[in-house]
Amino acid sequence: MGMLIVLGILALLVLFVVAAYNRLVVLRNRIENAWSQIDVQLRRRYDLIPNLVETVKGYAGHERAVFEHVTEARAKAIAGGGVAQQAQAENMLTQALRSLFAVAENYPQLRASENFQRLQADLSDTENKIMYSRQFYNDTVMQYDNMREAFPTNFVARMAGFGPKEYFEAEATSREPVKVQF
């Protein structure tokens, strides 16, 4: 009888470890998927930027420094590494886009251009999707970290090598959305 109790406790312990491990794997995979979704939206943003720059160039060709800054920031964002590096590069790109839109404000003909308005709307839509994707990613990281750090799952996480994940954080200066409305 005592042996059955011990076997029952061991069986429950094994079931708990398996369930905890599987839940951690699911959350880790969700984080990877969420990061992929951010990447998809960022790629869309990167694809829109050259068209936007060319459209603004047509009206404000003498603003070379702004165009170079946007192009450089875009290149750094595309080459971004891990979560922290990518967040920093995205913050630089957001600042560069703000400069570009500030230039565009000085050109009423540009603002009235159908092509510019369409690109502006596409970029605004993409920015909203990026914000949602970042939020989903950070929420998933929080769920994962909560599971990884909570007792008694933390023992399973430590034994199986589930380490912390980085949040996608914006710098204080870029917490506001890109201003694309005129």
Backbone as a printed PyTorch tensor [residue, N CA C, xyz], in Angstrom:
tensor([[[  0.8270,  -1.1970,   0.0000],
         [  0.0000,   0.0000,   0.0000],
         [  0.8700,   1.2600,   0.0000]],

        [[  1.9130,   1.2660,   0.8190],
         [  2.8240,   2.4110,   0.8840],
         [  3.5450,   2.6190,  -0.4440]],

        [[  3.8400,   1.4890,  -1.1220],
         [  4.5250,   1.5580,  -2.4110],
         [  3.6230,   2.1950,  -3.4540]],

        [[  2.3230,   1.8950,  -3.4110],
         [  1.3700,   2.4950,  -4.3490],
         [  1.2650,   4.0010,  -4.1410]],

        [[  1.3040,   4.4410,  -2.9260],
         [  1.2410,   5.8730,  -2.6360],
         [  2.4840,   6.5710,  -3.1880]],

        [[  3.6440,   5.9660,  -2.9540],
         [  4.8940,   6.5400,  -3.4630],
         [  4.8650,   6.5810,  -4.9890]],

        [[  4.4190,   5.4960,  -5.6290],
         [  4.3200,   5.4610,  -7.0870],
         [  3.3110,   6.5000,  -7.5940]],

        [[  2.2270,   6.6670,  -6.8920],
         [  1.2250,   7.6620,  -7.2650],
         [  1.7850,   9.0730,  -7.1780]],

        [[  2.5240,   9.3430,  -6.1150],
         [  3.1330,  10.6670,  -5.9500],
         [  4.1720,  10.9090,  -7.0480]],

        [[  4.9810,   9.8820,  -7.3370],
         [  5.9710,  10.0000,  -8.4130],
         [  5.2990,  10.2290,  -9.7670]],

        [[  4.2000,   9.5210, -10.0070],
         [  3.4750,   9.6830, -11.2620],
         [  2.9310,  11.1090, -11.3850]],

        [[  2.3850,  11.6410, -10.2970],
         [  1.8840,  13.0180, -10.3060],
         [  3.0200,  14.0190, -10.5250]],

        [[  4.1510,  13.7570,  -9.9110],
         [  5.3030,  14.6240, -10.0750],
         [  5.7870,  14.6170, -11.5280]],

        [[  5.8500,  13.4250, -12.1270],
         [  6.2620,  13.3080, -13.5270],
         [  5.2580,  14.0250, -14.4270]],

        [[  3.9720,  13.8500, -14.1690],
         [  2.9470,  14.5380, -14.9580],
         [  3.0780,  16.0540, -14.8340]],

        [[  3.3460,  16.5210, -13.6220],
         [  3.5260,  17.9500, -13.4190],
         [  4.7240,  18.4660, -14.2120]],

        [[  5.8510,  17.7630, -14.1380],
         [  7.0590,  18.1830, -14.8460],
         [  6.8090,  18.2090, -16.3560]],

        [[  6.1500,  17.1940, -16.8750],
         [  5.8540,  17.1270, -18.3030],
         [  4.9260,  18.2820, -18.7080]],

        [[  3.8950,  18.5160, -17.9270],
         [  2.9490,  19.5870, -18.2380],
         [  3.6330,  20.9590, -18.1670]],

        [[  4.4430,  21.1760, -17.1460],
         [  5.1460,  22.4520, -17.0060],
         [  6.1250,  22.6560, -18.1650]],

        [[  6.8680,  21.6260, -18.4960],
         [  7.8210,  21.7100, -19.6080],
         [  7.0940,  22.0230, -20.9160]],

        [[  6.0060,  21.3110, -21.1720],
         [  5.2560,  21.5320, -22.4070],
         [  4.6760,  22.9510, -22.4640]],

        [[  4.2100,  23.4570, -21.3540],
         [  3.6600,  24.8200, -21.3160],
         [  4.7650,  25.8480, -21.5960]],

        [[  5.9410,  25.6210, -21.0400],
         [  7.0680,  26.5110, -21.3040],
         [  7.4760,  26.4690, -22.7790]],

        [[  7.4470,  25.2870, -23.3770],
         [  7.7670,  25.1520, -24.8020],
         [  6.7460,  25.9100, -25.6410]],

        [[  5.4670,  25.7710, -25.3070],
         [  4.4060,  26.4720, -26.0410],
         [  4.6190,  27.9840, -25.9510]],

        [[  4.9040,  28.4800, -24.7750],
         [  5.1010,  29.9240, -24.6090],
         [  6.3610,  30.4000, -25.3280]],

        [[  7.4300,  29.6200, -25.2740],
         [  8.6490,  29.9880, -25.9980],
         [  8.3760,  30.0520, -27.5040]],

        [[  7.6180,  29.0800, -28.0080],
         [  7.2790,  29.0770, -29.4340],
         [  6.3690,  30.2430, -29.7980]],

        [[  5.4670,  30.6110, -28.8990],
         [  4.6070,  31.7790, -29.1380],
         [  5.4420,  33.0550, -29.2230]],

        [[  6.4720,  33.1400, -28.3920],
         [  7.3630,  34.3030, -28.4340],
         [  8.0610,  34.3700, -29.7890]],

        [[  8.5510,  33.2340, -30.2540],
         [  9.2160,  33.1890, -31.5660],
         [  8.2400,  33.5930, -32.6700]],

        [[  7.0180,  33.1040, -32.5860],
         [  6.0040,  33.4620, -33.5740],
         [  5.6680,  34.9470, -33.5000]],

        [[  5.5290,  35.4670, -32.2950],
         [  5.2110,  36.8880, -32.1230],
         [  6.3360,  37.7490, -32.6820]],

        [[  7.5740,  37.3210, -32.4790],
         [  8.6980,  38.0710, -33.0320],
         [  8.6470,  38.0330, -34.5570]],

        [[  8.2810,  36.8960, -35.1080],
         [  8.1520,  36.7810, -36.5650],
         [  7.0800,  37.7260, -37.0910]],

        [[  6.0000,  37.8870, -36.3550],
         [  4.9450,  38.8040, -36.7730],
         [  5.4260,  40.2520, -36.7390]],

        [[  6.2150,  40.5910, -35.7370],
         [  6.8060,  41.9280, -35.6970],
         [  7.6920,  42.1110, -36.9160]],

        [[  8.4950,  41.1060, -37.2060],
         [  9.4140,  41.1820, -38.3400],
         [  8.6660,  41.3840, -39.6570]],

        [[  7.5480,  40.7040, -39.8240],
         [  6.7400,  40.8710, -41.0420],
         [  6.2880,  42.3200, -41.1870]],

        [[  5.7930,  42.9050, -40.1080],
         [  5.3120,  44.2870, -40.1670],
         [  6.4610,  45.2700, -40.3600]],

        [[  7.6040,  44.9860, -39.7440],
         [  8.7550,  45.8600, -39.9270],
         [  9.2350,  45.8130, -41.3720]],

        [[  9.2250,  44.6370, -41.9700],
         [  9.6260,  44.5210, -43.3880],
         [  8.6830,  45.3360, -44.2700]],

        [[  7.4150,  45.2890, -43.9600],
         [  6.4360,  46.0820, -44.7230],
         [  6.7640,  47.5640, -44.5830]],

        [[  7.0850,  47.9710, -43.3640],
         [  7.4510,  49.3630, -43.1130],
         [  8.6950,  49.7320, -43.9170]],

        [[  9.6980,  48.8570, -43.8950],
         [ 10.9350,  49.1240, -44.6290],
         [ 10.6720,  49.2560, -46.1250]],

        [[  9.7320,  48.4670, -46.6330],
         [  9.4020,  48.5360, -48.0590],
         [  8.6810,  49.8330, -48.4250]],

        [[  7.9190,  50.3930, -47.5100],
         [  7.1930,  51.6400, -47.7750],
         [  8.1040,  52.8630, -47.7450]],

        [[  9.1290,  52.8160, -46.9330],
         [  9.9580,  53.9980, -46.6980],
         [ 10.6440,  54.5220, -47.9660]],

        [[ 11.2630,  53.6710, -48.8020],
         [ 11.8990,  54.2340, -50.0130],
         [ 10.9050,  54.9620, -50.9200]],

        [[  9.7020,  54.4080, -51.0640],
         [  8.6860,  55.0760, -51.8800],
         [  8.3000,  56.4280, -51.2780]],

        [[  8.1850,  56.4560, -49.9720],
         [  7.8450,  57.6980, -49.2780],
         [  8.9600,  58.7290, -49.4690]],

        [[ 10.2020,  58.3060, -49.2930],
         [ 11.3310,  59.2190, -49.4590],
         [ 11.3690,  59.7660, -50.8810]],

        [[ 11.1780,  58.8960, -51.8690],
         [ 11.2010,  59.3430, -53.2640],
         [ 10.0710,  60.3260, -53.5510]],

        [[  8.9070,  60.0910, -52.9810],
         [  7.7830,  61.0030, -53.1810],
         [  8.0960,  62.3700, -52.5900]],

        [[  8.6330,  62.3870, -51.3730],
         [  8.9710,  63.6620, -50.7380],
         [ 10.1090,  64.3370, -51.4980]],

        [[ 11.0720,  63.5530, -51.9790],
         [ 12.1990,  64.1030, -52.7480],
         [ 11.7050,  64.8750, -53.9720]],

        [[ 10.6540,  64.3650, -54.5900],
         [ 10.1140,  65.0290, -55.7710],
         [  9.6580,  66.4470, -55.4910]],

        [[  9.2790,  66.7170, -54.2560],
         [  8.7850,  68.0410, -53.8910],
         [  9.8170,  68.8440, -53.0930]],

        [[ 10.6810,  68.1390, -52.3950],
         [ 11.6190,  68.8150, -51.4930],
         [ 13.0210,  68.2380, -51.6760]],

        [[ 13.5090,  68.2790, -52.8990],
         [ 14.7850,  67.6580, -53.2370],
         [ 15.9850,  68.2200, -52.4960]],

        [[ 15.9020,  69.4420, -52.0000],
         [ 17.0420,  70.0600, -51.3260],
         [ 17.1850,  69.6230, -49.8640]],

        [[ 16.3240,  68.7950, -49.3820],
         [ 16.3660,  68.3260, -47.9860],
         [ 17.2090,  67.0510, -47.8790]],

        [[ 18.3640,  67.0570, -48.4940],
         [ 19.2120,  65.8710, -48.6200],
         [ 19.5660,  65.2280, -47.2780]],

        [[ 19.9030,  66.0140, -46.2730],
         [ 20.3100,  65.4720, -44.9750],
         [ 19.1900,  64.6260, -44.3640]],

        [[ 17.9580,  65.0620, -44.4940],
         [ 16.8200,  64.3160, -43.9480],
         [ 16.6860,  62.9790, -44.6650]],

        [[ 16.7970,  62.9950, -45.9990],
         [ 16.6670,  61.7550, -46.7680],
         [ 17.7810,  60.7750, -46.4160]],

        [[ 18.9910,  61.2880, -46.2600],
         [ 20.1230,  60.4190, -45.8980],
         [ 19.9260,  59.8230, -44.5110]],

        [[ 19.4120,  60.6400, -43.5910],
         [ 19.1710,  60.1620, -42.2240],
         [ 18.1180,  59.0470, -42.2220]],

        [[ 17.0470,  59.2180, -42.9870],
         [ 16.0000,  58.1930, -43.0720],
         [ 16.5680,  56.9220, -43.6940]],

        [[ 17.3380,  57.0750, -44.7730],
         [ 17.9110,  55.9210, -45.4560],
         [ 18.8750,  55.1730, -44.5470]],

        [[ 19.7070,  55.9140, -43.8250],
         [ 20.6650,  55.2950, -42.8950],
         [ 19.9360,  54.5860, -41.7530]],

        [[ 18.9300,  55.2230, -41.2010],
         [ 18.1660,  54.6180, -40.1000],
         [ 17.4460,  53.3610, -40.5790]],

        [[ 16.9160,  53.3880, -41.7900],
         [ 16.2540,  52.2110, -42.3640],
         [ 17.2450,  51.0650, -42.5070]],

        [[ 18.4390,  51.3570, -43.0220],
         [ 19.4590,  50.3140, -43.1950],
         [ 19.8520,  49.6980, -41.8560]],

        [[ 20.0040,  50.5200, -40.8300],
         [ 20.3510,  50.0080, -39.4980],
         [ 19.2150,  49.1570, -38.9320]],

        [[ 17.9840,  49.5750, -39.1730],
         [ 16.8330,  48.8150, -38.6770],
         [ 16.7370,  47.4640, -39.3680]],

        [[ 16.9910,  47.4420, -40.6650],
         [ 16.9480,  46.1760, -41.3990],
         [ 18.0130,  45.2230, -40.8750]],

        [[ 19.1750,  45.7600, -40.5180],
         [ 20.2870,  44.9340, -40.0520],
         [ 20.2160,  44.6390, -38.5580]],

        [[ 19.2020,  45.1520, -37.8620],
         [ 19.0900,  44.9790, -36.4160],
         [ 19.2440,  43.5380, -35.9820]],

        [[ 19.8500,  43.3260, -34.8280],
         [ 20.1200,  41.9850, -34.3210],
         [ 19.0250,  41.4760, -33.4130]],

        [[ 19.3400,  41.3320, -32.1450],
         [ 18.3900,  40.8200, -31.1630],
         [ 17.3100,  41.8380, -30.8460]],

        [[ 16.5130,  41.5100, -29.8680],
         [ 15.3670,  42.3450, -29.5160],
         [ 15.8100,  43.7520, -29.1160]],

        [[ 16.8000,  43.8690, -28.2500],
         [ 17.2360,  45.1850, -27.7790],
         [ 17.8250,  46.0110, -28.9160]],

        [[ 18.6630,  45.3960, -29.7480],
         [ 19.2580,  46.1150, -30.8660],
         [ 18.1870,  46.5350, -31.8670]],

        [[ 17.2290,  45.6440, -32.1180],
         [ 16.1510,  45.9580, -33.0590],
         [ 15.3020,  47.1090, -32.5310]],

        [[ 15.0090,  47.0820, -31.2440],
         [ 14.2130,  48.1650, -30.6500],
         [ 14.9470,  49.4970, -30.7760]],

        [[ 16.2420,  49.5070, -30.5220],
         [ 17.0230,  50.7410, -30.6430],
         [ 17.0270,  51.2390, -32.0900]],

        [[ 17.2220,  50.3310, -33.0360],
         [ 17.2240,  50.7170, -34.4580],
         [ 15.8600,  51.2410, -34.8790]],

        [[ 14.7940,  50.6200, -34.4030],
         [ 13.4420,  51.0730, -34.7370],
         [ 13.1700,  52.4550, -34.1560]],

        [[ 13.6790,  52.7120, -32.9700],
         [ 13.5030,  54.0280, -32.3660],
         [ 14.2090,  55.1010, -33.1910]],

        [[ 15.3980,  54.7810, -33.7020],
         [ 16.1130,  55.7250, -34.5740],
         [ 15.3270,  55.9650, -35.8610]],

        [[ 14.7640,  54.8990, -36.4140],
         [ 13.9840,  55.0240, -37.6460],
         [ 12.7320,  55.8700, -37.4100]],

        [[ 12.0870,  55.6780, -36.2910],
         [ 10.8980,  56.4710, -35.9540],
         [ 11.2530,  57.9540, -35.8870]],

        [[ 12.3840,  58.2730, -35.2600],
         [ 12.8240,  59.6730, -35.1800],
         [ 13.1140,  60.2370, -36.5780]],

        [[ 13.7430,  59.4210, -37.4280],
         [ 14.0490,  59.8730, -38.7880],
         [ 12.7670,  60.1240, -39.5830]],

        [[ 11.7840,  59.2490, -39.4030],
         [ 10.5030,  59.4380, -40.1010],
         [  9.8070,  60.7030, -39.6150]],

        [[  9.9280,  60.9960, -38.3380],
         [  9.3420,  62.2390, -37.8180],
         [  9.9600,  63.4470, -38.5290]],

        [[ 11.2760,  63.3950, -38.7420],
         [ 11.9520,  64.4880, -39.4570],
         [ 11.4310,  64.5960, -40.8810]],

        [[ 11.2440,  63.4530, -41.5250],
         [ 10.7450,  63.4410, -42.8990],
         [  9.3480,  64.0530, -42.9730]],

        [[  8.4810,  63.6900, -42.0420],
         [  7.1270,  64.2500, -42.0470],
         [  7.1280,  65.7250, -41.6650]],

        [[  8.0970,  66.1360, -40.8580],
         [  8.2070,  67.5610, -40.5380],
         [  8.5660,  68.3500, -41.7930]],

        [[  9.4440,  67.7900, -42.6160],
         [  9.7950,  68.4280, -43.8900],
         [  8.5620,  68.4910, -44.7820]],

        [[  7.8210,  67.4030, -44.8460],
         [  6.6480,  67.3310, -45.7180],
         [  5.5930,  68.3730, -45.3450]],

        [[  5.5370,  68.7460, -44.0820],
         [  4.5550,  69.7450, -43.6480],
         [  4.7670,  71.0880, -44.3380]],

        [[  5.9790,  71.3510, -44.7920],
         [  6.2930,  72.6280, -45.4310],
         [  5.9180,  72.6690, -46.9080]],

        [[  5.3570,  71.5810, -47.4260],
         [  5.0610,  71.5040, -48.8490],
         [  3.5940,  71.1200, -49.0640]],

        [[  2.7100,  72.1070, -49.1890],
         [  1.2790,  71.8380, -49.3490],
         [  0.9680,  70.9830, -50.5790]],

        [[  1.7240,  71.1660, -51.6560],
         [  1.4750,  70.3610, -52.8530],
         [  1.7780,  68.8950, -52.5870]],

        [[  2.8080,  68.6520, -51.8150],
         [  3.1570,  67.2740, -51.4520],
         [  2.0520,  66.6500, -50.6020]],

        [[  1.5990,  67.3820, -49.6170],
         [  0.5320,  66.8680, -48.7470],
         [ -0.7280,  66.5630, -49.5250]],

        [[ -0.9660,  67.3070, -50.6040],
         [ -2.1690,  67.1040, -51.4190],
         [ -1.9810,  65.9710, -52.4370]],

        [[ -0.7620,  65.5140, -52.6120],
         [ -0.4670,  64.4620, -53.5920],
         [ -1.1570,  63.1550, -53.1980]],

        [[ -1.8400,  62.5660, -54.1670],
         [ -2.5520,  61.3090, -53.9200],
         [ -1.5800,  60.1920, -53.5340]],

        [[ -0.4470,  60.1420, -54.2020],
         [  0.5580,  59.1230, -53.9110],
         [  1.0660,  59.2750, -52.4800]],

        [[  1.3530,  60.5040, -52.0560],
         [  1.8270,  60.7550, -50.6980],
         [  0.7610,  60.3770, -49.6750]],

        [[ -0.4830,  60.7420, -49.9530],
         [ -1.5620,  60.4040, -49.0240],
         [ -1.7350,  58.8930, -48.8820]],

        [[ -1.6060,  58.1770, -50.0120],
         [ -1.7230,  56.7120, -49.9600],
         [ -0.5720,  56.1060, -49.1520]],

        [[  0.6520,  56.5740, -49.4170],
         [  1.8100,  56.0760, -48.6630],
         [  1.6830,  56.4090, -47.1810]],

        [[  1.1800,  57.5830, -46.9120],
         [  0.9670,  58.0210, -45.5360],
         [ -0.0340,  57.0990, -44.8310]],

        [[ -1.1170,  56.7790, -45.5090],
         [ -2.1370,  55.8860, -44.9350],
         [ -1.5760,  54.4790, -44.7420]],

        [[ -0.8180,  53.9950, -45.7290],
         [ -0.2070,  52.6670, -45.6150],
         [  0.7690,  52.6140, -44.4470]],

        [[  1.5690,  53.6630, -44.2940],
         [  2.5320,  53.6970, -43.1960],
         [  1.8190,  53.7710, -41.8550]],

        [[  0.7630,  54.5560, -41.7880],
         [ -0.0060,  54.6630, -40.5500],
         [ -0.6170,  53.3120, -40.1740]],

        [[ -1.1740,  52.6200, -41.1610],
         [ -1.7380,  51.2880, -40.9310],
         [ -0.6580,  50.3190, -40.4570]],

        [[  0.4950,  50.3790, -41.0970],
         [  1.6010,  49.5010, -40.7170],
         [  2.0920,  49.8170, -39.3100]],

        [[  2.1830,  51.0950, -38.9680],
         [  2.6000,  51.4880, -37.6180],
         [  1.6360,  50.9210, -36.5720]],

        [[  0.3530,  50.9500, -36.8610],
         [ -0.6360,  50.3770, -35.9370],
         [ -0.4320,  48.8770, -35.7830]],

        [[ -0.1530,  48.2030, -36.8790],
         [  0.0920,  46.7600, -36.8180],
         [  1.3700,  46.4490, -36.0480]],

        [[  2.3820,  47.2870, -36.2140],
         [  3.6280,  47.0920, -35.4680],
         [  3.3680,  47.2640, -33.9780]],

        [[  2.6140,  48.2870, -33.6210],
         [  2.3060,  48.4990, -32.1980],
         [  1.5580,  47.3090, -31.6170]],

        [[  0.5770,  46.7880, -32.3530],
         [ -0.1610,  45.6240, -31.8810],
         [  0.7800,  44.4140, -31.7600]],

        [[  1.6160,  44.2040, -32.7510],
         [  2.5330,  43.0630, -32.7340],
         [  3.5100,  43.1550, -31.5750]],

        [[  4.0140,  44.3550, -31.3100],
         [  4.9140,  44.5400, -30.1650],
         [  4.1970,  44.2430, -28.8560]],

        [[  2.9700,  44.7120, -28.7590],
         [  2.1970,  44.4630, -27.5320],
         [  1.9710,  42.9730, -27.3420]],

        [[  1.5910,  42.2810, -28.4120],
         [  1.3740,  40.8440, -28.3260],
         [  2.6630,  40.1280, -27.9350]],

        [[  3.7660,  40.5310, -28.5410],
         [  5.0640,  39.9400, -28.2220],
         [  5.3810,  40.1430, -26.7410]],

        [[  5.2740,  41.3850, -26.2680],
         [  5.5910,  41.6750, -24.8650],
         [  4.6490,  40.9550, -23.9020]],

        [[  3.3720,  40.8380, -24.2550],
         [  2.4300,  40.0870, -23.4180],
         [  2.8260,  38.6150, -23.3360]],

        [[  3.2580,  38.0710, -24.4610],
         [  3.6740,  36.6650, -24.4870],
         [  4.9490,  36.4700, -23.6850]],

        [[  5.8900,  37.4030, -23.7810],
         [  7.1090,  37.3300, -22.9770],
         [  6.7500,  37.3780, -21.4880]],

        [[  5.7890,  38.2330, -21.1400],
         [  5.3810,  38.3190, -19.7400],
         [  4.7790,  36.9930, -19.2570]],

        [[  3.9190,  36.3720, -20.0660],
         [  3.3450,  35.0750, -19.6850],
         [  4.4390,  34.0360, -19.4980]],

        [[  5.3800,  34.0170, -20.4260],
         [  6.4930,  33.0740, -20.3650],
         [  7.3220,  33.3130, -19.1000]],

        [[  7.6850,  34.5750, -18.8570],
         [  8.4920,  34.8860, -17.6780],
         [  7.7510,  34.5770, -16.3840]],

        [[  6.4510,  34.8610, -16.3520],
         [  5.6590,  34.5170, -15.1640],
         [  5.6880,  33.0180, -14.9150]],

        [[  5.4920,  32.2500, -15.9580],
         [  5.5040,  30.7900, -15.8250],
         [  6.9030,  30.3120, -15.4260]],

        [[  7.9120,  30.8860, -16.0320],
         [  9.2920,  30.4720, -15.7960],
         [  9.7510,  30.8010, -14.3800]],

        [[  9.2390,  31.8830, -13.8230],
         [  9.6910,  32.3340, -12.5080],
         [  8.7960,  31.8790, -11.3610]],

        [[  7.5900,  31.4060, -11.6600],
         [  6.6400,  31.0380, -10.6040],
         [  6.9990,  29.6840, -10.0010]],

        [[  6.7360,  29.5510,  -8.7230],
         [  6.9440,  28.2940,  -8.0040],
         [  5.7720,  27.3760,  -8.3000]],

        [[  5.9620,  26.1450,  -8.5270],
         [  7.1770,  25.3270,  -8.5860],
         [  7.7120,  25.1440, -10.0120]],

        [[  7.0940,  25.8110, -10.9860],
         [  7.5210,  25.6690, -12.3730],
         [  8.9510,  26.1640, -12.5720]],

        [[  9.4040,  27.0770, -11.7170],
         [ 10.7480,  27.6130, -11.8650],
         [ 11.8160,  26.5160, -11.7920]],

        [[ 11.5450,  25.4350, -11.0630],
         [ 12.5080,  24.3260, -10.9930],
         [ 12.6150,  23.6350, -12.3540]],

        [[ 11.4710,  23.4070, -12.9910],
         [ 11.4560,  22.7730, -14.3150],
         [ 12.1460,  23.6850, -15.3210]],

        [[ 11.8430,  24.9720, -15.2700],
         [ 12.4260,  25.9280, -16.2080],
         [ 13.9490,  25.9760, -16.0510]],

        [[ 14.4130,  25.9970, -14.8240],
         [ 15.8530,  26.0500, -14.5670],
         [ 16.5410,  24.7800, -15.0490]],

        [[ 15.9540,  23.6230, -14.7500],
         [ 16.5510,  22.3440, -15.1570],
         [ 16.5680,  22.1890, -16.6770]],

        [[ 15.5520,  22.7180, -17.3580],
         [ 15.4350,  22.5580, -18.8090],
         [ 16.0980,  23.7050, -19.5800]],

        [[ 16.6600,  24.6870, -18.8780],
         [ 17.3850,  25.7690, -19.5430],
         [ 16.5220,  26.8510, -20.1740]],

        [[ 15.3340,  27.0750, -19.6470],
         [ 14.4740,  28.1410, -20.1560],
         [ 14.9130,  29.4600, -19.5180]],

        [[ 15.6190,  30.2710, -20.2940],
         [ 16.1230,  31.5480, -19.7930],
         [ 15.1490,  32.6730, -20.0440]],

        [[ 15.4670,  33.8500, -19.5250],
         [ 14.5860,  35.0060, -19.7180],
         [ 14.5990,  35.4740, -21.1670]],

        [[ 13.5350,  36.1450, -21.5590],
         [ 13.4090,  36.7320, -22.8910],
         [ 13.3560,  38.2450, -22.7290]],

        [[ 13.8120,  38.9520, -23.7560],
         [ 13.8140,  40.4110, -23.7200],
         [ 12.4770,  40.9690, -24.1780]],

        [[ 12.0830,  42.0630, -23.5510],
         [ 10.9110,  42.8080, -24.0000],
         [ 11.3260,  43.7430, -25.1190]],

        [[ 10.3770,  44.0590, -25.9850],
         [ 10.6060,  45.0230, -27.0540],
         [ 10.1670,  46.3630, -26.5090]],

        [[ 11.1220,  47.1800, -26.0690],
         [ 10.7930,  48.4350, -25.4080],
         [ 11.1630,  49.6270, -26.2660]],

        [[ 10.3280,  50.6390, -26.1920],
         [ 10.5890,  51.8870, -26.8970],
         [ 11.3240,  52.8360, -25.9660]],

        [[ 12.1840,  53.6770, -26.5450],
         [ 12.8320,  54.7160, -25.7640],
         [ 11.8020,  55.7650, -25.4040]],

        [[ 12.0740,  56.5110, -24.3760],
         [ 11.1190,  57.5280, -23.9210],
         [ 10.7880,  58.5280, -25.0230]],

        [[ 11.7640,  58.8760, -25.8610],
         [ 11.5190,  59.8730, -26.9030],
         [ 10.7010,  59.3360, -28.0520]],

        [[ 10.5700,  58.0170, -28.1440],
         [  9.8230,  57.4670, -29.2820],
         [  8.5560,  56.7420, -28.8490]],

        [[  8.0860,  57.0330, -27.6960],
         [  6.8720,  56.3720, -27.2220],
         [  5.6280,  56.8960, -27.9170]],

        [[  5.7380,  58.0480, -28.5330],
         [  4.5990,  58.5920, -29.2600],
         [  4.5710,  57.9820, -30.6560]],

        [[  3.3920,  57.8230, -31.2500],
         [  3.3280,  57.2700, -32.6020],
         [  3.9270,  58.2340, -33.6170]],

        [[  4.3430,  57.6830, -34.7360],
         [  4.8460,  58.5110, -35.8260],
         [  3.7080,  59.3910, -36.3000]],

        [[  3.9760,  60.6680, -36.4340],
         [  2.9300,  61.6130, -36.8460],
         [  2.8130,  61.5650, -38.3580]],

        [[  1.7370,  60.9740, -38.8310],
         [  1.5470,  60.8650, -40.2660],
         [  0.2630,  61.5530, -40.7230]],

        [[ -0.3810,  62.2540, -39.8580],
         [ -1.6110,  62.9790, -40.2110],
         [ -1.2680,  64.4440, -40.3840]],

        [[ -1.8160,  65.0620, -41.4090],
         [ -1.5960,  66.4880, -41.6180],
         [ -2.8920,  67.2490, -41.4640]]])
